[in-house]
């Protein structure tokens, strides 16, 4: 349970850094933004791939 609290704490700190509420090195802020954008892009790619697999599966059923 304590691990969940730590993960939430890290998430809150990351959001504060990305939002500009904490003074950090600008390189760290840009790096975090790049990491967030890459994660979003990877998620969209996986979702698109899964939709493509679903389409192929449904076409084979017809």
Biopython code that builds the backbone (N, CA, C, O; Angstrom):
import numpy as np
from Bio.PDB.StructureBuilder import StructureBuilder

atoms = [
    (1, "UNK", "N", (0.831, -1.192, 0.000)),
    (1, "UNK", "CA", (0.000, 0.000, 0.000)),
    (1, "UNK", "C", (0.878, 1.259, 0.000)),
    (1, "UNK", "O", (0.535, 2.273, -0.608)),
    (2, "UNK", "N", (1.996, 1.170, 0.684)),
    (2, "UNK", "CA", (2.885, 2.319, 0.752)),
    (2, "UNK", "C", (3.492, 2.623, -0.615)),
    (2, "UNK", "O", (3.779, 3.780, -0.923)),
    (3, "UNK", "N", (3.686, 1.599, -1.429)),
    (3, "UNK", "CA", (4.228, 1.805, -2.769)),
    (3, "UNK", "C", (3.262, 2.652, -3.593)),
    (3, "UNK", "O", (3.691, 3.509, -4.366)),
    (4, "UNK", "N", (1.966, 2.417, -3.432)),
    (4, "UNK", "CA", (0.969, 3.213, -4.146)),
    (4, "UNK", "C", (1.045, 4.679, -3.739)),
    (4, "UNK", "O", (0.904, 5.567, -4.580)),
    (5, "UNK", "N", (1.265, 4.932, -2.472)),
    (5, "UNK", "CA", (1.396, 6.307, -1.983)),
    (5, "UNK", "C", (2.625, 6.965, -2.597)),
    (5, "UNK", "O", (2.579, 8.135, -2.978)),
    (6, "UNK", "N", (3.724, 6.221, -2.694)),
    (6, "UNK", "CA", (4.940, 6.769, -3.297)),
    (6, "UNK", "C", (4.730, 7.066, -4.776)),
    (6, "UNK", "O", (5.185, 8.095, -5.275)),
    (7, "UNK", "N", (4.042, 6.170, -5.477)),
    (7, "UNK", "CA", (3.789, 6.405, -6.895)),
    (7, "UNK", "C", (2.912, 7.634, -7.116)),
    (7, "UNK", "O", (3.151, 8.413, -8.039)),
    (8, "UNK", "N", (1.907, 7.805, -6.278)),
    (8, "UNK", "CA", (1.054, 8.985, -6.385)),
    (8, "UNK", "C", (1.860, 10.242, -6.081)),
    (8, "UNK", "O", (1.678, 11.268, -6.736)),
    (9, "UNK", "N", (2.745, 10.170, -5.096)),
    (9, "UNK", "CA", (3.588, 11.312, -4.744)),
    (9, "UNK", "C", (4.512, 11.688, -5.908)),
    (9, "UNK", "O", (4.685, 12.870, -6.204)),
    (10, "UNK", "N", (5.099, 10.694, -6.562)),
    (10, "UNK", "CA", (5.968, 10.955, -7.716)),
    (10, "UNK", "C", (5.164, 11.564, -8.851)),
    (10, "UNK", "O", (5.640, 12.473, -9.531)),
    (11, "UNK", "N", (3.942, 11.070, -9.065)),
    (11, "UNK", "CA", (3.080, 11.619, -10.104)),
    (11, "UNK", "C", (2.736, 13.083, -9.823)),
    (11, "UNK", "O", (2.739, 13.905, -10.739)),
    (12, "UNK", "N", (2.444, 13.408, -8.578)),
    (12, "UNK", "CA", (2.119, 14.790, -8.212)),
    (12, "UNK", "C", (3.329, 15.699, -8.409)),
    (12, "UNK", "O", (3.188, 16.816, -8.906)),
    (13, "UNK", "N", (4.509, 15.234, -8.027)),
    (13, "UNK", "CA", (5.724, 16.029, -8.228)),
    (13, "UNK", "C", (5.969, 16.251, -9.718)),
    (13, "UNK", "O", (6.332, 17.354, -10.128)),
    (14, "UNK", "N", (5.773, 15.203, -10.539)),
    (14, "UNK", "CA", (5.950, 15.346, -11.982)),
    (14, "UNK", "C", (4.982, 16.353, -12.581)),
    (14, "UNK", "O", (5.358, 17.139, -13.451)),
    (15, "UNK", "N", (3.740, 16.332, -12.122)),
    (15, "UNK", "CA", (2.748, 17.288, -12.625)),
    (15, "UNK", "C", (3.107, 18.709, -12.202)),
    (15, "UNK", "O", (2.928, 19.652, -12.972)),
    (16, "UNK", "N", (3.609, 18.862, -10.988)),
    (16, "UNK", "CA", (4.036, 20.192, -10.540)),
    (16, "UNK", "C", (5.193, 20.715, -11.391)),
    (16, "UNK", "O", (5.239, 21.897, -11.731)),
    (17, "UNK", "N", (6.120, 19.829, -11.727)),
    (17, "UNK", "CA", (7.259, 20.238, -12.556)),
    (17, "UNK", "C", (6.783, 20.616, -13.945)),
    (17, "UNK", "O", (7.190, 21.648, -14.480)),
    (18, "UNK", "N", (5.917, 19.787, -14.545)),
    (18, "UNK", "CA", (5.438, 20.067, -15.890)),
    (18, "UNK", "C", (4.600, 21.333, -15.933)),
    (18, "UNK", "O", (4.614, 22.050, -16.933)),
    (19, "UNK", "N", (3.876, 21.616, -14.869)),
    (19, "UNK", "CA", (3.028, 22.799, -14.832)),
    (19, "UNK", "C", (3.763, 24.074, -14.486)),
    (19, "UNK", "O", (3.194, 25.161, -14.581)),
    (20, "UNK", "N", (5.011, 23.960, -14.088)),
    (20, "UNK", "CA", (5.797, 25.145, -13.780)),
    (20, "UNK", "C", (5.658, 25.632, -12.348)),
    (20, "UNK", "O", (6.068, 26.751, -12.042)),
    (21, "UNK", "N", (5.092, 24.822, -11.467)),
    (21, "UNK", "CA", (4.927, 25.237, -10.079)),
    (21, "UNK", "C", (6.166, 24.979, -9.228)),
    (21, "UNK", "O", (6.271, 25.480, -8.109)),
    (22, "UNK", "N", (7.104, 24.196, -9.760)),
    (22, "UNK", "CA", (8.367, 23.942, -9.055)),
    (22, "UNK", "C", (9.502, 24.468, -9.922)),
    (22, "UNK", "O", (9.501, 24.281, -11.139)),
    (23, "UNK", "N", (10.459, 25.120, -9.298)),
    (23, "UNK", "CA", (11.618, 25.632, -10.030)),
    (23, "UNK", "C", (12.628, 24.505, -10.179)),
    (23, "UNK", "O", (13.207, 24.031, -9.201)),
    (24, "UNK", "N", (12.824, 24.086, -11.425)),
    (24, "UNK", "CA", (13.799, 23.043, -11.734)),
    (24, "UNK", "C", (14.578, 23.485, -12.968)),
    (24, "UNK", "O", (14.254, 24.484, -13.611)),
    (25, "UNK", "N", (15.597, 22.721, -13.271)),
    (25, "UNK", "CA", (16.396, 22.964, -14.464)),
    (25, "UNK", "C", (15.496, 22.834, -15.698)),
    (25, "UNK", "O", (14.745, 21.866, -15.813)),
    (26, "UNK", "N", (15.567, 23.800, -16.620)),
    (26, "UNK", "CA", (14.717, 23.722, -17.816)),
    (26, "UNK", "C", (14.934, 22.461, -18.648)),
    (26, "UNK", "O", (14.015, 22.001, -19.326)),
    (27, "UNK", "N", (16.129, 21.904, -18.601)),
    (27, "UNK", "CA", (16.408, 20.675, -19.344)),
    (27, "UNK", "C", (15.563, 19.536, -18.781)),
    (27, "UNK", "O", (15.051, 18.710, -19.537)),
    (28, "UNK", "N", (15.416, 19.490, -17.466)),
    (28, "UNK", "CA", (14.584, 18.466, -16.834)),
    (28, "UNK", "C", (13.129, 18.625, -17.256)),
    (28, "UNK", "O", (12.459, 17.637, -17.557)),
    (29, "UNK", "N", (12.643, 19.849, -17.281)),
    (29, "UNK", "CA", (11.252, 20.095, -17.677)),
    (29, "UNK", "C", (11.030, 19.677, -19.133)),
    (29, "UNK", "O", (10.026, 19.033, -19.438)),
    (30, "UNK", "N", (11.945, 20.030, -20.030)),
    (30, "UNK", "CA", (11.808, 19.645, -21.442)),
    (30, "UNK", "C", (11.891, 18.127, -21.585)),
    (30, "UNK", "O", (11.148, 17.528, -22.363)),
    (31, "UNK", "N", (12.785, 17.520, -20.840)),
    (31, "UNK", "CA", (12.907, 16.062, -20.887)),
    (31, "UNK", "C", (11.639, 15.368, -20.426)),
    (31, "UNK", "O", (11.227, 14.365, -21.010)),
    (32, "UNK", "N", (11.018, 15.896, -19.381)),
    (32, "UNK", "CA", (9.762, 15.310, -18.920)),
    (32, "UNK", "C", (8.657, 15.468, -19.952)),
    (32, "UNK", "O", (7.854, 14.557, -20.153)),
    (33, "UNK", "N", (8.616, 16.629, -20.608)),
    (33, "UNK", "CA", (7.605, 16.832, -21.652)),
    (33, "UNK", "C", (7.834, 15.868, -22.805)),
    (33, "UNK", "O", (6.877, 15.311, -23.342)),
    (34, "UNK", "N", (9.075, 15.664, -23.188)),
    (34, "UNK", "CA", (9.382, 14.717, -24.268)),
    (34, "UNK", "C", (8.958, 13.303, -23.863)),
    (34, "UNK", "O", (8.407, 12.558, -24.673)),
    (35, "UNK", "N", (9.219, 12.942, -22.609)),
    (35, "UNK", "CA", (8.825, 11.614, -22.132)),
    (35, "UNK", "C", (7.303, 11.449, -22.149)),
    (35, "UNK", "O", (6.798, 10.393, -22.531)),
    (36, "UNK", "N", (6.577, 12.482, -21.739)),
    (36, "UNK", "CA", (5.116, 12.413, -21.738)),
    (36, "UNK", "C", (4.593, 12.295, -23.167)),
    (36, "UNK", "O", (3.708, 11.483, -23.437)),
    (37, "UNK", "N", (5.130, 13.095, -24.081)),
    (37, "UNK", "CA", (4.676, 13.040, -25.463)),
    (37, "UNK", "C", (5.006, 11.703, -26.119)),
    (37, "UNK", "O", (4.209, 11.187, -26.902)),
    (38, "UNK", "N", (6.171, 11.136, -25.809)),
    (38, "UNK", "CA", (6.527, 9.826, -26.355)),
    (38, "UNK", "C", (5.609, 8.732, -25.803)),
    (38, "UNK", "O", (5.238, 7.809, -26.528)),
    (39, "UNK", "N", (5.247, 8.836, -24.537)),
    (39, "UNK", "CA", (4.333, 7.865, -23.946)),
    (39, "UNK", "C", (2.958, 7.951, -24.592)),
    (39, "UNK", "O", (2.336, 6.926, -24.869)),
    (40, "UNK", "N", (2.484, 9.161, -24.832)),
    (40, "UNK", "CA", (1.189, 9.340, -25.500)),
    (40, "UNK", "C", (1.251, 8.784, -26.923)),
    (40, "UNK", "O", (0.318, 8.114, -27.366)),
    (41, "UNK", "N", (2.327, 9.054, -27.630)),
    (41, "UNK", "CA", (2.477, 8.550, -28.999)),
    (41, "UNK", "C", (2.527, 7.021, -29.013)),
    (41, "UNK", "O", (1.930, 6.387, -29.883)),
    (42, "UNK", "N", (3.228, 6.440, -28.065)),
    (42, "UNK", "CA", (3.296, 4.975, -27.991)),
    (42, "UNK", "C", (1.923, 4.390, -27.677)),
    (42, "UNK", "O", (1.543, 3.364, -28.241)),
    (43, "UNK", "N", (1.187, 5.025, -26.794)),
    (43, "UNK", "CA", (-0.159, 4.557, -26.471)),
    (43, "UNK", "C", (-1.086, 4.624, -27.662)),
    (43, "UNK", "O", (-1.874, 3.706, -27.891)),
    (44, "UNK", "N", (-1.002, 5.716, -28.434)),
    (44, "UNK", "CA", (-1.826, 5.838, -29.633)),
    (44, "UNK", "C", (-1.432, 4.803, -30.687)),
    (44, "UNK", "O", (-2.289, 4.278, -31.398)),
    (45, "UNK", "N", (-0.156, 4.516, -30.783)),
    (45, "UNK", "CA", (0.304, 3.499, -31.730)),
    (45, "UNK", "C", (-0.215, 2.119, -31.348)),
    (45, "UNK", "O", (-0.669, 1.367, -32.211)),
    (46, "UNK", "N", (-0.155, 1.788, -30.092)),
    (46, "UNK", "CA", (-0.664, 0.491, -29.627)),
    (46, "UNK", "C", (-2.165, 0.403, -29.835)),
    (46, "UNK", "O", (-2.669, -0.636, -30.261)),
    (47, "UNK", "N", (-2.890, 1.481, -29.541)),
    (47, "UNK", "CA", (-4.342, 1.483, -29.741)),
    (47, "UNK", "C", (-4.670, 1.313, -31.228)),
    (47, "UNK", "O", (-5.591, 0.571, -31.571)),
    (48, "UNK", "N", (-3.939, 1.982, -32.104)),
    (48, "UNK", "CA", (-4.153, 1.833, -33.540)),
    (48, "UNK", "C", (-3.866, 0.424, -34.019)),
    (48, "UNK", "O", (-4.600, -0.116, -34.846)),
    (49, "UNK", "N", (-2.807, -0.171, -33.506)),
    (49, "UNK", "CA", (-2.470, -1.544, -33.881)),
    (49, "UNK", "C", (-3.548, -2.514, -33.423)),
    (49, "UNK", "O", (-3.937, -3.417, -34.164)),
    (50, "UNK", "N", (-4.028, -2.325, -32.197)),
    (50, "UNK", "CA", (-5.084, -3.200, -31.694)),
    (50, "UNK", "C", (-6.376, -3.038, -32.490)),
    (50, "UNK", "O", (-7.086, -4.016, -32.724)),
    (51, "UNK", "N", (-6.684, -1.814, -32.904)),
    (51, "UNK", "CA", (-7.864, -1.606, -33.747)),
    (51, "UNK", "C", (-7.697, -2.281, -35.109)),
    (51, "UNK", "O", (-8.656, -2.820, -35.660)),
    (52, "UNK", "N", (-6.481, -2.249, -35.647)),
    (52, "UNK", "CA", (-6.214, -2.919, -36.910)),
    (52, "UNK", "C", (-6.390, -4.434, -36.759)),
    (52, "UNK", "O", (-6.970, -5.078, -37.633)),
    (53, "UNK", "N", (-5.899, -4.998, -35.667)),
    (53, "UNK", "CA", (-6.072, -6.431, -35.420)),
    (53, "UNK", "C", (-7.549, -6.777, -35.259)),
    (53, "UNK", "O", (-8.003, -7.810, -35.751)),
    (54, "UNK", "N", (-8.295, -5.917, -34.573)),
    (54, "UNK", "CA", (-9.726, -6.150, -34.406)),
    (54, "UNK", "C", (-10.438, -6.121, -35.752)),
    (54, "UNK", "O", (-11.314, -6.946, -36.010)),
    (55, "UNK", "N", (-10.068, -5.178, -36.609)),
    (55, "UNK", "CA", (-10.679, -5.095, -37.929)),
    (55, "UNK", "C", (-10.404, -6.358, -38.740)),
    (55, "UNK", "O", (-11.310, -6.907, -39.367)),
    (56, "UNK", "N", (-9.150, -6.819, -38.726)),
    (56, "UNK", "CA", (-8.814, -8.049, -39.453)),
    (56, "UNK", "C", (-9.594, -9.241, -38.909)),
    (56, "UNK", "O", (-10.083, -10.074, -39.672)),
    (57, "UNK", "N", (-9.704, -9.314, -37.594)),
    (57, "UNK", "CA", (-10.437, -10.425, -36.976)),
    (57, "UNK", "C", (-11.908, -10.402, -37.376)),
    (57, "UNK", "O", (-12.486, -11.440, -37.697)),
    (58, "UNK", "N", (-12.512, -9.211, -37.355)),
    (58, "UNK", "CA", (-13.919, -9.100, -37.720)),
    (58, "UNK", "C", (-14.148, -9.350, -39.201)),
    (58, "UNK", "O", (-15.187, -9.890, -39.581)),
    (59, "UNK", "N", (-13.183, -8.962, -40.053)),
    (59, "UNK", "CA", (-13.310, -9.241, -41.478)),
    (59, "UNK", "C", (-13.224, -10.738, -41.764)),
    (59, "UNK", "O", (-13.906, -11.245, -42.654)),
    (60, "UNK", "N", (-12.386, -11.440, -41.005)),
    (60, "UNK", "CA", (-12.261, -12.898, -41.199)),
    (60, "UNK", "C", (-13.524, -13.622, -40.754)),
    (60, "UNK", "O", (-13.830, -14.694, -41.277)),
    (61, "UNK", "N", (-14.260, -13.069, -39.809)),
    (61, "UNK", "CA", (-15.489, -13.702, -39.340)),
    (61, "UNK", "C", (-16.612, -13.574, -40.364)),
    (61, "UNK", "O", (-17.508, -14.417, -40.405)),
    (62, "UNK", "N", (-16.573, -12.534, -41.185)),
    (62, "UNK", "CA", (-17.687, -12.286, -42.136)),
    (62, "UNK", "C", (-17.627, -13.174, -43.350)),
    (62, "UNK", "O", (-18.487, -13.081, -44.226)),
]
sb = StructureBuilder()
sb.init_structure("model")
sb.init_model(0)
sb.init_chain("A")
sb.init_seg("    ")
for serial, (resi, resn, name, xyz) in enumerate(atoms, 1):
    if name == "N":
        sb.init_residue(resn, " ", resi, " ")
    sb.init_atom(name, np.array(xyz, "f"), 0.0, 1.0, " ", f" {name:<3s}", serial, name[0])
structure = sb.get_structure()
